[in-house]
Amino acid sequence: MGAAVINVTCTYPINKMIFRQMLHGVNIYAAFLELKNEGMYFLYRGILPPLCQKTFSMSIMFGVYEEVRKPLINLGMNKYLAKTTAALVSGTTEAVLMPFERVQTLLSDSGYHSHFRNTYHAFKVLGNQYGFREYYRGLTPILLRNGPSNIGFFIIREEFQTHMPRFESKLNQTLAEFFCGASIGLLLSTAFYPLNVVKIAMQSKIGGDFENVWKVLLQIYHERGGTIRGIYKGIHTNCSRAFISWGVMNTAYEHLKSLISN
């Protein structure tokens, strides 16, 4: 949870710029100008949902993974199959927290600034006016993202840790942990970027039919000039955010774990 708090607080403004690029298909400078024109008051608007969601999802991600993996290993299952199963279960379980991600999307969209006063108001309006199901709009791309990305994260991370040398210098060890998390985050966030674009497109709407993932992806593709590049609008900023975000998260997690253990 501590690693998630540090991570979200440090990277939220960058994440918000990427969100605007994903939603509107604009370049990084245009997204920056949008946030600049809105002012500091709106810069951290919507941070409460990701803080709540990330703190609990990180706890679920690591906690459920270990609670599933260890019994499977003890039963004699192949270690990679056990890791894959545990990561898939933890990623699917994280989807329970999706309403926080849903509300964050609405609060980050400038089109809804006048509709919702704060996080509590957004939750209340969605539930009262549109029903419980509205909290889970965009569930399919999240499930398609969470499980496979968790599999990649845990397997690659543990391979890194197995083969990475241990440094006597605290600084060198911290840098190694940072680049381990940063490299994995960069790889996975790039691979699953189109699913995040689809998720944001789905969750930026309120009410109406629940759309098919493939249909939304094709719609975005045609709206952005019929090119793959259009779908990947914002990928450069996303790579920068992922590199910093996962590097900070992995480093904070390892240091906090060591501090608590001692």
Stockholm file with secondary structure:
# STOCKHOLM 1.0

chainA/1-262         MGAAVINVTCTYPINKMIFRQMLHGVNIYAAFLELKNEGMYFLYRGILPPLCQKTFSMSIMFGVYEEVRKPLINLGMNKYLAKTTAALVSGTTEAVLMPFERVQTLLSDSGYHSHFRNTYHAFKVLGNQYGFREYYRGLTPILLRNGPSNIGFFIIREEFQTHMPRFESKLNQTLAEFFCGASIGLLLSTAFYPLNVVKIAMQSKIGGDFENVWKVLLQIYHERGGTIRGIYKGIHTNCSRAFISWGVMNTAYEHLKSLISN
#=GR chainA/1-262 SS CHHHHHHHHHHHHHHHHHHHHHHHCCCHHHHHHHHHHHCHHHHTTTCHHHHHHHHHHHHHHHHHHHHHHHHHHHTTCCHHHHHHHHHHHHHHHHGGGHHHHHHHHHHHSGGGTTTCSSHHHHHHHIIIIICGGGGGTTHHHHHHHHHHHHHHHHHHHHHHHHHSCCCSSHHHHHHHHHHHHHHHHHHHHHHTHHHHHHHHHHHTCCSSCCCCHHHHHHHHHHHTTSCHHHHTTTHHHHHHHHHHHHHHHHHHHHHHHHHHHC
#=GC SS_cons         CHHHHHHHHHHHHHHHHHHHHHHHCCCHHHHHHHHHHHCHHHHTTTCHHHHHHHHHHHHHHHHHHHHHHHHHHHTTCCHHHHHHHHHHHHHHHHGGGHHHHHHHHHHHSGGGTTTCSSHHHHHHHIIIIICGGGGGTTHHHHHHHHHHHHHHHHHHHHHHHHHSCCCSSHHHHHHHHHHHHHHHHHHHHHHTHHHHHHHHHHHTCCSSCCCCHHHHHHHHHHHTTSCHHHHTTTHHHHHHHHHHHHHHHHHHHHHHHHHHHC
//
